[in-house]
Amino acid sequence: MKVAEQIVKVLEDRGVKYVFGIPGEENIHLVDEINKSDQIQFILVRHEQGASFMADVYGRLTDHPGVATATLGPGAINLLLGVADAQTNSTPMIAITAQGGLNRIYKESHQIIDLRSMFKPITKWSDNIYVADSSSEVVNKAFNQAVSGRPGPTYIGVPQDVEVQETNTYSPVCKMPNSKPEPRKYDIEKAAELIREAHHPVVLAGMGVVREHASAKMNEFIRQTNLPVATTFMGKGAVDDRNPSSLGVVGFMKHDYENFAFDQADVILAVGYELSEFDPIRINPKGDKTIIHVNTFNEDTDEHYPVSVNIVANLFSSLSALEKELKDFKAPKFGAHIKQAVQQELKIGKKEGQVPLKPQQIVTATREAVDEDGIVLVDTGAVKMWMARLYQTYMPNTCLIDNGLSTMAWSLPGSIGAKLAKPDKHILAVMGDGSFMMNSQELETAVRYHIPITVLLWVDKAYGLIKWKMDMEMGHHSEVDFGNPDFLKYAESFGAKPHMVSSRKDLVESLKDSIASDASVSVIVCPVDYSVNMELIQKLGKATISL
């Protein structure tokens, strides 16, 4: 069989259901073979960046690598952003691009750049298929590398002439074991000792808790110990926000309510936390707190993250062992005033009003409309700050935030990947108008493939987060305002169902209608009043919370 056929056979054997991408002259045989497959559907996108985000989110929600493909040169370059996003979010993904033939790959030639080297810094492994008989081994290695240890993306380059070469060898799928070691007894005992002796121990739950499916055990551990816990933006859902010990999130650009708990903490139990989620200086500015690191891999070195006990093992087993070791321990009541401060903001958000709505109103309305296990993808911008702080999350993987690379415009294409990964879940992409216009063309992809998603636009005609940052640091802003098309006509032109929000009540009803129907692509447009951004900063600057 030809190499293109063999690549598809490996994809089939690996259980791949979708490949997201755009064909080019140099990968037409691979795309054609995918289309012949009874097991794999090719999802033709409108921009390679969209393909990489779809594959990224698909991998994040399924634990199986999402697959994206593109042609060489500019097509491959367009894939880069989503691949880098997967790397910083520890998400399994396979990027496959065409490359110039072996007869010209070594010299200056049309559309030739060194793709292997280009992808290497943002992947776990990157290589080309140089020999036809190695093709099945290379693809299998890419999958094993993507899911082993700390998950991440891998890259395969397929030279144009190799793609059509014949091969008589096939390496059957041999999945590498991805078992995590059990925690060492000494480490568990030492960690428990530090927690028992602490005056104010606090738990930080990161995205690793969600990725390793340890959320239920984390909630059980918190209930038993009464330890106060905050999550990172990407860790939302690792702990049920209704849990009395749940403080909310840390990672906001200013000293938020939850930070008061870390100010007084002497021991921080960091579970599933990765430095890429936010700078640890936010919770340990002097570098003097005792850190217990619990994750499936060692974290990078940082002076504000001095690890005293390093538990690198299966997260479920580690939490179970700590729970057993702390069976008679109950942490003192700590952080009730923080929850009260958050609840006060939510109370403000429940007040009815006409557009433009305050961010708190949009957040609480969204929570009222979305079912508990519905999946909300929150884009980067001012919208992320408000949703991360206030959107109450009860289950893992129901509020997806990108806080590793913090990429704009990922949530619309990402919602397509989310719906294909979890077809029984309602999917909502929440994004600003700046992000929307960067990848809005993928509305057509969703409509064409009849993938029902809802997009909620927070409209302020500006790059709101940068405006906010400028106003905070300089007292003024510049070069952040822009105009918009008529979003109702724009969405309708793609075949999507548009709606302009008139009030908070209308927002709740329109979201409920769109989500409940789950039959079309909907775009809900909601003007937002960001004048409260600086009010929040001033309020936080004056806040004092007694613990």
PATI-736417 format. One record per residue (C-alpha): residue number from 0; x, y, z. Coordinates in nm, 2 decimals. Example, Ala and Ser with C-alpha at 12.3 -4.5 7.8 and 13.67 -1.06 7.14 Angstrom:
REM residues 2
[node 0, [1.23, -0.45, 0.78]] [node 1, [1.37, -0.11, 0.71]] 
END
This chain:
REM residues 547
[node 0, [0.00, 0.00, 0.00]] [node 1, [0.10, 0.36, -0.04]] [node 2, [0.23, 0.56, 0.26]] [node 3, [-0.09, 0.78, 0.25]] [node 4, [-0.30, 0.46, 0.29]] [node 5, [-0.08, 0.33, 0.57]] [node 6, [-0.10, 0.65, 0.77]] [node 7, [-0.48, 0.63, 0.76]] [node 8, [-0.47, 0.27, 0.86]] [node 9, [-0.27, 0.36, 1.17]] [node 10, [-0.52, 0.64, 1.24]] [node 11, [-0.80, 0.39, 1.22]] [node 12, [-0.62, 0.14, 1.44]] [node 13, [-0.57, 0.42, 1.69]] [node 14, [-0.95, 0.49, 1.70]] [node 15, [-0.93, 0.83, 1.53]] [node 16, [-1.28, 0.95, 1.44]] [node 17, [-1.21, 1.30, 1.30]] [node 18, [-0.93, 1.47, 1.12]] [node 19, [-0.95, 1.85, 1.10]] [node 20, [-0.78, 2.04, 0.82]] [node 21, [-0.75, 2.18, 0.47]] [node 22, [-0.60, 1.99, 0.18]] [node 23, [-0.32, 2.13, -0.03]] [node 24, [-0.14, 2.03, -0.35]] [node 25, [0.11, 1.83, -0.15]] [node 26, [-0.12, 1.63, 0.07]] [node 27, [-0.41, 1.55, -0.16]] [node 28, [-0.35, 1.17, -0.15]] [node 29, [-0.36, 1.17, 0.23]] [node 30, [-0.69, 1.36, 0.24]] [node 31, [-0.83, 1.14, -0.03]] [node 32, [-0.74, 0.82, 0.17]] [node 33, [-0.91, 0.97, 0.48]] [node 34, [-1.22, 1.03, 0.28]] [node 35, [-1.22, 0.66, 0.18]] [node 36, [-1.22, 0.55, 0.54]] [node 37, [-1.54, 0.42, 0.70]] [node 38, [-1.41, 0.51, 1.04]] [node 39, [-1.27, 0.86, 1.00]] [node 40, [-1.45, 1.18, 0.89]] [node 41, [-1.25, 1.46, 0.75]] [node 42, [-1.37, 1.80, 0.88]] [node 43, [-1.29, 2.07, 0.62]] [node 44, [-1.23, 2.40, 0.80]] [node 45, [-1.19, 2.75, 0.68]] [node 46, [-0.85, 2.82, 0.83]] [node 47, [-0.58, 2.59, 0.95]] [node 48, [-0.58, 2.77, 1.29]] [node 49, [-0.93, 2.66, 1.34]] [node 50, [-0.83, 2.30, 1.26]] [node 51, [-0.56, 2.30, 1.53]] [node 52, [-0.80, 2.45, 1.79]] [node 53, [-1.07, 2.19, 1.71]] [node 54, [-0.81, 1.91, 1.75]] [node 55, [-0.67, 2.07, 2.07]] [node 56, [-1.01, 2.08, 2.24]] [node 57, [-1.11, 1.74, 2.11]] [node 58, [-0.80, 1.60, 2.28]] [node 59, [-0.86, 1.80, 2.60]] [node 60, [-1.21, 1.65, 2.64]] [node 61, [-1.14, 1.29, 2.53]] [node 62, [-0.78, 1.22, 2.64]] [node 63, [-0.73, 1.08, 2.29]] [node 64, [-0.51, 1.29, 2.06]] [node 65, [-0.70, 1.52, 1.83]] [node 66, [-0.56, 1.52, 1.47]] [node 67, [-0.51, 1.82, 1.25]] [node 68, [-0.36, 1.83, 0.91]] [node 69, [-0.25, 2.09, 0.66]] [node 70, [-0.03, 2.14, 0.35]] [node 71, [0.33, 2.26, 0.37]] [node 72, [0.46, 2.61, 0.41]] [node 73, [0.18, 2.86, 0.50]] [node 74, [-0.07, 2.59, 0.58]] [node 75, [0.17, 2.43, 0.83]] [node 76, [0.25, 2.77, 0.98]] [node 77, [-0.12, 2.84, 1.03]] [node 78, [-0.14, 2.52, 1.24]] [node 79, [0.13, 2.65, 1.48]] [node 80, [-0.09, 2.85, 1.71]] [node 81, [-0.32, 2.56, 1.81]] [node 82, [-0.03, 2.32, 1.85]] [node 83, [0.15, 2.57, 2.08]] [node 84, [-0.18, 2.60, 2.27]] [node 85, [-0.20, 2.23, 2.32]] [node 86, [0.16, 2.22, 2.44]] [node 87, [0.11, 2.49, 2.71]] [node 88, [-0.23, 2.32, 2.81]] [node 89, [-0.08, 1.97, 2.83]] [node 90, [-0.32, 1.84, 2.57]] [node 91, [-0.26, 1.54, 2.35]] [node 92, [-0.27, 1.62, 1.98]] [node 93, [-0.12, 1.51, 1.64]] [node 94, [-0.03, 1.76, 1.37]] [node 95, [0.04, 1.62, 1.03]] [node 96, [0.15, 1.84, 0.74]] [node 97, [0.28, 1.79, 0.39]] [node 98, [0.64, 1.88, 0.31]] [node 99, [0.83, 1.92, 0.00]] [node 100, [0.97, 1.61, -0.16]] [node 101, [1.30, 1.45, -0.05]] [node 102, [1.44, 1.56, -0.39]] [node 103, [1.42, 1.93, -0.27]] [node 104, [1.37, 1.94, 0.10]] [node 105, [1.74, 2.00, 0.16]] [node 106, [1.77, 2.31, -0.05]] [node 107, [1.60, 2.65, -0.11]] [node 108, [1.28, 2.56, -0.29]] [node 109, [0.92, 2.68, -0.34]] [node 110, [0.73, 2.68, -0.01]] [node 111, [1.01, 2.49, 0.17]] [node 112, [1.09, 2.58, 0.53]] [node 113, [1.23, 2.35, 0.80]] [node 114, [0.89, 2.24, 0.95]] [node 115, [1.05, 1.98, 1.17]] [node 116, [1.26, 2.24, 1.34]] [node 117, [0.97, 2.49, 1.35]] [node 118, [0.74, 2.26, 1.54]] [node 119, [1.01, 2.11, 1.77]] [node 120, [1.00, 2.39, 2.04]] [node 121, [0.62, 2.36, 2.07]] [node 122, [0.58, 1.98, 2.06]] [node 123, [0.69, 1.68, 2.27]] [node 124, [0.83, 1.52, 1.95]] [node 125, [0.87, 1.64, 1.59]] [node 126, [1.00, 1.45, 1.29]] [node 127, [0.95, 1.37, 0.92]] [node 128, [0.88, 1.04, 0.74]] [node 129, [1.20, 1.00, 0.54]] [node 130, [1.15, 0.64, 0.44]] [node 131, [0.83, 0.48, 0.33]] [node 132, [0.88, 0.16, 0.53]] [node 133, [0.90, 0.37, 0.85]] [node 134, [0.57, 0.54, 0.81]] [node 135, [0.36, 0.32, 1.04]] [node 136, [0.63, 0.33, 1.31]] [node 137, [0.66, 0.71, 1.29]] [node 138, [0.28, 0.76, 1.33]] [node 139, [0.26, 0.51, 1.61]] [node 140, [0.54, 0.69, 1.79]] [node 141, [0.37, 1.02, 1.75]] [node 142, [0.06, 0.88, 1.93]] [node 143, [0.26, 0.72, 2.21]] [node 144, [0.46, 1.04, 2.26]] [node 145, [0.15, 1.25, 2.27]] [node 146, [-0.02, 1.06, 2.56]] [node 147, [0.28, 0.93, 2.76]] [node 148, [0.39, 1.12, 3.07]] [node 149, [0.28, 1.48, 3.05]] [node 150, [0.04, 1.49, 2.75]] [node 151, [0.11, 1.72, 2.46]] [node 152, [0.12, 1.76, 2.08]] [node 153, [0.35, 1.59, 1.84]] [node 154, [0.43, 1.67, 1.47]] [node 155, [0.48, 1.45, 1.16]] [node 156, [0.60, 1.59, 0.83]] [node 157, [0.51, 1.39, 0.51]] [node 158, [0.73, 1.47, 0.21]] [node 159, [0.53, 1.49, -0.11]] [node 160, [0.71, 1.21, -0.29]] [node 161, [0.71, 0.98, 0.02]] [node 162, [0.33, 1.02, 0.05]] [node 163, [0.28, 0.82, -0.27]] [node 164, [0.56, 0.56, -0.23]] [node 165, [0.48, 0.20, -0.18]] [node 166, [0.55, 0.01, 0.14]] [node 167, [0.52, -0.35, 0.23]] [node 168, [0.58, -0.32, 0.61]] [node 169, [0.33, -0.24, 0.88]] [node 170, [0.40, -0.19, 1.25]] [node 171, [0.09, -0.29, 1.44]] [node 172, [-0.04, -0.06, 1.72]] [node 173, [0.16, -0.11, 2.04]] [node 174, [0.03, 0.14, 2.29]] [node 175, [0.29, 0.24, 2.54]] [node 176, [0.17, 0.20, 2.90]] [node 177, [0.09, 0.53, 3.06]] [node 178, [0.06, 0.42, 3.42]] [node 179, [0.16, 0.66, 3.69]] [node 180, [0.37, 0.55, 3.99]] [node 181, [0.22, 0.51, 4.33]] [node 182, [0.31, 0.78, 4.59]] [node 183, [0.59, 0.70, 4.83]] [node 184, [0.48, 0.64, 5.19]] [node 185, [0.75, 0.88, 5.33]] [node 186, [0.64, 1.17, 5.11]] [node 187, [0.27, 1.12, 5.21]] [node 188, [0.36, 1.11, 5.58]] [node 189, [0.58, 1.42, 5.54]] [node 190, [0.31, 1.61, 5.36]] [node 191, [0.05, 1.51, 5.62]] [node 192, [0.28, 1.62, 5.90]] [node 193, [0.33, 1.97, 5.74]] [node 194, [-0.05, 2.01, 5.69]] [node 195, [-0.12, 1.91, 6.05]] [node 196, [0.14, 2.15, 6.19]] [node 197, [0.03, 2.44, 5.97]] [node 198, [-0.17, 2.73, 6.11]] [node 199, [-0.34, 2.81, 5.78]] [node 200, [-0.29, 2.54, 5.51]] [node 201, [-0.46, 2.61, 5.18]] [node 202, [-0.51, 2.38, 4.87]] [node 203, [-0.45, 2.50, 4.52]] [node 204, [-0.62, 2.27, 4.26]] [node 205, [-0.49, 2.30, 3.90]] [node 206, [-0.59, 2.17, 3.56]] [node 207, [-0.41, 1.84, 3.63]] [node 208, [-0.69, 1.74, 3.87]] [node 209, [-0.93, 1.76, 3.58]] [node 210, [-0.70, 1.61, 3.33]] [node 211, [-0.63, 1.31, 3.55]] [node 212, [-1.00, 1.25, 3.64]] [node 213, [-0.93, 1.31, 4.01]] [node 214, [-1.20, 1.57, 4.07]] [node 215, [-1.43, 1.34, 4.26]] [node 216, [-1.15, 1.23, 4.49]] [node 217, [-1.05, 1.59, 4.53]] [node 218, [-1.40, 1.69, 4.65]] [node 219, [-1.40, 1.39, 4.89]] [node 220, [-1.06, 1.49, 5.02]] [node 221, [-1.18, 1.85, 5.08]] [node 222, [-1.50, 1.74, 5.25]] [node 223, [-1.31, 1.51, 5.49]] [node 224, [-1.03, 1.76, 5.58]] [node 225, [-1.22, 2.09, 5.56]] [node 226, [-0.92, 2.24, 5.39]] [node 227, [-0.99, 2.56, 5.21]] [node 228, [-0.93, 2.53, 4.83]] [node 229, [-0.90, 2.76, 4.54]] [node 230, [-0.87, 2.65, 4.18]] [node 231, [-0.67, 2.80, 3.89]] [node 232, [-0.87, 2.93, 3.59]] [node 233, [-0.80, 2.61, 3.41]] [node 234, [-0.88, 2.40, 3.72]] [node 235, [-1.24, 2.53, 3.73]] [node 236, [-1.46, 2.23, 3.80]] [node 237, [-1.19, 2.04, 3.99]] [node 238, [-1.38, 2.14, 4.30]] [node 239, [-1.76, 2.20, 4.31]] [node 240, [-1.81, 2.57, 4.38]] [node 241, [-2.10, 2.47, 4.61]] [node 242, [-1.86, 2.30, 4.84]] [node 243, [-1.84, 2.51, 5.17]] [node 244, [-1.46, 2.49, 5.15]] [node 245, [-1.44, 2.62, 4.79]] [node 246, [-1.30, 2.98, 4.78]] [node 247, [-1.31, 3.04, 4.40]] [node 248, [-1.03, 3.10, 4.16]] [node 249, [-0.68, 3.26, 4.18]] [node 250, [-0.50, 3.40, 3.88]] [node 251, [-0.68, 3.74, 3.83]] [node 252, [-0.44, 4.02, 3.73]] [node 253, [-0.49, 4.20, 4.07]] [node 254, [-0.51, 4.09, 4.43]] [node 255, [-0.85, 3.92, 4.43]] [node 256, [-1.06, 3.80, 4.73]] [node 257, [-0.91, 3.45, 4.72]] [node 258, [-0.56, 3.59, 4.74]] [node 259, [-0.62, 3.68, 5.11]] [node 260, [-0.63, 3.31, 5.19]] [node 261, [-0.29, 3.26, 5.03]] [node 262, [-0.15, 3.58, 5.20]] [node 263, [-0.21, 3.41, 5.54]] [node 264, [-0.13, 3.06, 5.43]] [node 265, [0.19, 2.90, 5.57]] [node 266, [0.15, 2.57, 5.37]] [node 267, [0.02, 2.54, 5.02]] [node 268, [-0.09, 2.20, 4.90]] [node 269, [-0.07, 2.24, 4.52]] [node 270, [-0.25, 1.95, 4.34]] [node 271, [-0.23, 1.93, 3.96]] [node 272, [-0.10, 2.28, 3.93]] [node 273, [0.13, 2.38, 3.65]] [node 274, [0.34, 2.70, 3.64]] [node 275, [0.21, 2.79, 3.30]] [node 276, [-0.14, 2.84, 3.45]] [node 277, [-0.03, 3.16, 3.64]] [node 278, [0.28, 3.30, 3.80]] [node 279, [0.32, 3.16, 4.15]] [node 280, [0.45, 3.51, 4.27]] [node 281, [0.07, 3.59, 4.29]] [node 282, [0.03, 3.35, 4.58]] [node 283, [0.38, 3.34, 4.73]] [node 284, [0.54, 3.68, 4.66]] [node 285, [0.82, 3.64, 4.92]] [node 286, [0.89, 3.28, 4.83]] [node 287, [0.86, 3.19, 5.20]] [node 288, [0.57, 2.95, 5.21]] [node 289, [0.60, 2.58, 5.23]] [node 290, [0.49, 2.41, 4.91]] [node 291, [0.37, 2.05, 4.88]] [node 292, [0.37, 1.97, 4.51]] [node 293, [0.14, 1.68, 4.40]] [node 294, [0.13, 1.61, 4.03]] [node 295, [0.21, 1.34, 3.77]] [node 296, [0.54, 1.52, 3.68]] [node 297, [0.80, 1.75, 3.83]] [node 298, [0.73, 2.12, 3.79]] [node 299, [0.98, 2.36, 3.65]] [node 300, [1.21, 2.57, 3.88]] [node 301, [1.07, 2.90, 4.02]] [node 302, [1.19, 3.09, 4.33]] [node 303, [0.83, 3.15, 4.42]] [node 304, [0.75, 2.78, 4.41]] [node 305, [1.00, 2.63, 4.64]] [node 306, [0.89, 2.27, 4.68]] [node 307, [0.94, 2.11, 5.02]] [node 308, [0.76, 1.78, 4.95]] [node 309, [0.75, 1.66, 4.59]] [node 310, [0.48, 1.39, 4.53]] [node 311, [0.51, 1.28, 4.17]] [node 312, [0.26, 1.00, 4.13]] [node 313, [-0.10, 0.91, 4.03]] [node 314, [-0.32, 1.19, 4.15]] [node 315, [-0.61, 0.97, 4.26]] [node 316, [-0.37, 0.75, 4.46]] [node 317, [-0.19, 1.05, 4.61]] [node 318, [-0.51, 1.21, 4.73]] [node 319, [-0.64, 0.88, 4.86]] [node 320, [-0.32, 0.83, 5.06]] [node 321, [-0.32, 1.18, 5.20]] [node 322, [-0.69, 1.14, 5.29]] [node 323, [-0.61, 0.82, 5.48]] [node 324, [-0.31, 0.98, 5.65]] [node 325, [-0.52, 1.28, 5.76]] [node 326, [-0.83, 1.08, 5.86]] [node 327, [-0.86, 1.24, 6.20]] [node 328, [-0.76, 1.59, 6.08]] [node 329, [-1.00, 1.88, 6.04]] [node 330, [-0.87, 2.22, 5.92]] [node 331, [-0.99, 2.52, 6.12]] [node 332, [-1.27, 2.73, 5.96]] [node 333, [-1.10, 2.96, 5.72]] [node 334, [-1.22, 3.18, 5.43]] [node 335, [-1.59, 3.23, 5.49]] [node 336, [-1.56, 3.60, 5.43]] [node 337, [-1.41, 3.52, 5.09]] [node 338, [-1.71, 3.32, 4.98]] [node 339, [-1.93, 3.60, 5.11]] [node 340, [-1.75, 3.86, 4.90]] [node 341, [-1.79, 3.64, 4.59]] [node 342, [-2.16, 3.58, 4.67]] [node 343, [-2.21, 3.96, 4.70]] [node 344, [-2.09, 4.01, 4.34]] [node 345, [-2.31, 3.73, 4.22]] [node 346, [-2.60, 3.90, 4.40]] [node 347, [-2.53, 4.22, 4.20]] [node 348, [-2.53, 4.01, 3.88]] [node 349, [-2.88, 3.88, 3.94]] [node 350, [-3.04, 4.22, 3.92]] [node 351, [-3.25, 4.27, 3.61]] [node 352, [-3.15, 4.54, 3.36]] [node 353, [-3.14, 4.66, 3.00]] [node 354, [-2.84, 4.64, 2.77]] [node 355, [-2.56, 4.71, 2.79]] [node 356, [-2.54, 4.46, 3.07]] [node 357, [-2.28, 4.46, 3.34]] [node 358, [-2.04, 4.16, 3.32]] [node 359, [-2.18, 4.02, 3.65]] [node 360, [-2.52, 4.02, 3.49]] [node 361, [-2.41, 3.83, 3.18]] [node 362, [-2.22, 3.57, 3.39]] [node 363, [-2.51, 3.50, 3.63]] [node 364, [-2.75, 3.48, 3.34]] [node 365, [-2.53, 3.24, 3.16]] [node 366, [-2.51, 3.02, 3.47]] [node 367, [-2.89, 3.02, 3.49]] [node 368, [-2.93, 2.91, 3.13]] [node 369, [-2.66, 2.64, 3.10]] [node 370, [-2.73, 2.30, 3.25]] [node 371, [-2.48, 2.18, 3.51]] [node 372, [-2.30, 1.95, 3.27]] [node 373, [-2.31, 2.18, 2.97]] [node 374, [-1.97, 2.28, 2.84]] [node 375, [-1.88, 2.65, 2.83]] [node 376, [-1.57, 2.75, 2.64]] [node 377, [-1.44, 3.10, 2.76]] [node 378, [-1.22, 3.29, 2.52]] [node 379, [-0.94, 3.52, 2.62]] [node 380, [-1.00, 3.89, 2.70]] [node 381, [-1.19, 4.08, 2.96]] [node 382, [-1.46, 3.82, 2.93]] [node 383, [-1.22, 3.55, 3.06]] [node 384, [-1.15, 3.75, 3.38]] [node 385, [-1.52, 3.79, 3.46]] [node 386, [-1.62, 3.44, 3.37]] [node 387, [-1.33, 3.28, 3.56]] [node 388, [-1.40, 3.48, 3.87]] [node 389, [-1.77, 3.44, 3.89]] [node 390, [-1.90, 3.16, 3.67]] [node 391, [-2.00, 2.90, 3.93]] [node 392, [-1.87, 2.56, 3.81]] [node 393, [-1.99, 2.23, 3.95]] [node 394, [-1.83, 1.96, 3.74]] [node 395, [-1.49, 1.90, 3.57]] [node 396, [-1.45, 2.00, 3.20]] [node 397, [-1.77, 2.22, 3.20]] [node 398, [-1.59, 2.55, 3.20]] [node 399, [-1.29, 2.54, 2.96]] [node 400, [-1.05, 2.83, 2.98]] [node 401, [-0.72, 2.87, 2.80]] [node 402, [-0.47, 3.01, 3.05]] [node 403, [-0.16, 2.84, 2.94]] [node 404, [-0.09, 3.03, 2.61]] [node 405, [-0.41, 3.24, 2.67]] [node 406, [-0.49, 3.24, 2.30]] [node 407, [-0.76, 3.46, 2.15]] [node 408, [-1.02, 3.32, 1.91]] [node 409, [-0.98, 2.95, 2.01]] [node 410, [-1.33, 2.91, 2.16]] [node 411, [-1.54, 2.92, 1.84]] [node 412, [-1.35, 2.65, 1.65]] [node 413, [-1.29, 2.48, 1.99]] [node 414, [-1.66, 2.45, 2.04]] [node 415, [-1.68, 2.24, 1.72]] [node 416, [-1.42, 2.01, 1.85]] [node 417, [-1.60, 2.00, 2.19]] [node 418, [-1.94, 1.90, 2.03]] [node 419, [-1.78, 1.62, 1.83]] [node 420, [-1.60, 1.50, 2.14]] [node 421, [-1.91, 1.52, 2.36]] [node 422, [-2.21, 1.51, 2.12]] [node 423, [-2.45, 1.46, 2.42]] [node 424, [-2.35, 1.78, 2.58]] [node 425, [-2.47, 2.14, 2.51]] [node 426, [-2.19, 2.36, 2.39]] [node 427, [-2.16, 2.73, 2.44]] [node 428, [-1.87, 2.95, 2.33]] [node 429, [-1.84, 3.28, 2.52]] [node 430, [-1.62, 3.54, 2.35]] [node 431, [-1.56, 3.90, 2.30]] [node 432, [-1.62, 4.07, 1.96]] [node 433, [-1.24, 4.11, 1.91]] [node 434, [-1.18, 3.73, 1.94]] [node 435, [-1.49, 3.65, 1.74]] [node 436, [-1.38, 3.84, 1.43]] [node 437, [-1.04, 3.65, 1.43]] [node 438, [-1.20, 3.31, 1.36]] [node 439, [-1.57, 3.38, 1.28]] [node 440, [-1.54, 3.20, 0.95]] [node 441, [-1.57, 2.87, 1.13]] [node 442, [-1.94, 2.94, 1.18]] [node 443, [-1.97, 2.82, 0.82]] [node 444, [-1.79, 2.50, 0.92]] [node 445, [-2.04, 2.43, 1.20]] [node 446, [-2.34, 2.51, 0.98]] [node 447, [-2.21, 2.29, 0.69]] [node 448, [-2.16, 1.99, 0.91]] [node 449, [-2.48, 2.05, 1.11]] [node 450, [-2.28, 2.08, 1.44]] [node 451, [-2.51, 2.26, 1.68]] [node 452, [-2.32, 2.51, 1.90]] [node 453, [-2.42, 2.85, 2.06]] [node 454, [-2.19, 3.15, 2.05]] [node 455, [-2.25, 3.43, 2.30]] [node 456, [-2.08, 3.76, 2.20]] [node 457, [-1.99, 4.02, 2.46]] [node 458, [-1.98, 4.33, 2.25]] [node 459, [-1.78, 4.64, 2.35]] [node 460, [-1.61, 4.74, 2.02]] [node 461, [-1.27, 4.72, 2.18]] [node 462, [-0.99, 4.48, 2.29]] [node 463, [-1.14, 4.51, 2.63]] [node 464, [-0.87, 4.34, 2.84]] [node 465, [-0.59, 4.55, 2.69]] [node 466, [-0.80, 4.86, 2.75]] [node 467, [-0.85, 4.75, 3.11]] [node 468, [-0.48, 4.69, 3.15]] [node 469, [-0.38, 5.03, 3.00]] [node 470, [-0.63, 5.21, 3.22]] [node 471, [-0.49, 5.03, 3.53]] [node 472, [-0.13, 5.10, 3.46]] [node 473, [-0.13, 5.43, 3.27]] [node 474, [-0.47, 5.59, 3.35]] [node 475, [-0.56, 5.60, 2.98]] [node 476, [-0.58, 5.38, 2.68]] [node 477, [-0.51, 5.40, 2.30]] [node 478, [-0.53, 5.19, 1.99]] [node 479, [-0.78, 4.94, 2.13]] [node 480, [-1.11, 5.06, 1.98]] [node 481, [-1.26, 4.93, 1.66]] [node 482, [-1.59, 4.90, 1.46]] [node 483, [-1.80, 4.59, 1.40]] [node 484, [-2.02, 4.46, 1.12]] [node 485, [-2.39, 4.41, 1.18]] [node 486, [-2.35, 4.08, 1.37]] [node 487, [-2.71, 3.97, 1.31]] [node 488, [-2.67, 4.00, 0.93]] [node 489, [-2.32, 3.86, 0.95]] [node 490, [-2.42, 3.55, 1.14]] [node 491, [-2.73, 3.50, 0.92]] [node 492, [-2.51, 3.52, 0.61]] [node 493, [-2.33, 3.20, 0.73]] [node 494, [-2.66, 3.03, 0.79]] [node 495, [-2.65, 3.07, 1.17]] [node 496, [-2.94, 3.18, 1.38]] [node 497, [-2.88, 3.53, 1.52]] [node 498, [-3.04, 3.72, 1.82]] [node 499, [-2.97, 4.06, 1.97]] [node 500, [-3.01, 4.07, 2.35]] [node 501, [-3.23, 4.35, 2.50]] [node 502, [-3.22, 4.27, 2.87]] [node 503, [-3.08, 4.03, 3.13]] [node 504, [-3.41, 3.83, 3.12]] [node 505, [-3.39, 3.82, 2.74]] [node 506, [-3.04, 3.69, 2.76]] [node 507, [-3.14, 3.40, 2.99]] [node 508, [-3.44, 3.31, 2.77]] [node 509, [-3.25, 3.33, 2.44]] [node 510, [-2.96, 3.12, 2.58]] [node 511, [-3.21, 2.86, 2.72]] [node 512, [-3.40, 2.84, 2.39]] [node 513, [-3.08, 2.80, 2.18]] [node 514, [-2.92, 2.55, 2.41]] [node 515, [-3.24, 2.34, 2.46]] [node 516, [-3.30, 2.31, 2.08]] [node 517, [-2.95, 2.19, 2.02]] [node 518, [-3.04, 2.18, 1.65]] [node 519, [-2.87, 2.48, 1.50]] [node 520, [-2.58, 2.71, 1.51]] [node 521, [-2.68, 3.02, 1.71]] [node 522, [-2.51, 3.36, 1.77]] [node 523, [-2.64, 3.56, 2.06]] [node 524, [-2.51, 3.92, 2.07]] [node 525, [-2.50, 4.10, 2.40]] [node 526, [-2.37, 4.45, 2.45]] [node 527, [-2.16, 4.47, 2.77]] [node 528, [-2.08, 4.77, 3.00]] [node 529, [-1.72, 4.74, 3.10]] [node 530, [-1.72, 5.06, 3.30]] [node 531, [-1.73, 4.84, 3.60]] [node 532, [-1.38, 4.71, 3.52]] [node 533, [-1.20, 4.99, 3.69]] [node 534, [-1.46, 5.00, 3.97]] [node 535, [-1.36, 4.64, 4.05]] [node 536, [-0.99, 4.73, 4.06]] [node 537, [-1.06, 5.02, 4.29]] [node 538, [-1.28, 4.79, 4.51]] [node 539, [-1.01, 4.52, 4.53]] [node 540, [-0.75, 4.78, 4.61]] [node 541, [-0.95, 4.88, 4.92]] [node 542, [-1.05, 4.53, 5.02]] [node 543, [-0.95, 4.39, 5.35]] [node 544, [-1.08, 4.05, 5.45]] [node 545, [-1.04, 3.91, 5.79]] [node 546, [-0.98, 3.54, 5.80]] 
END
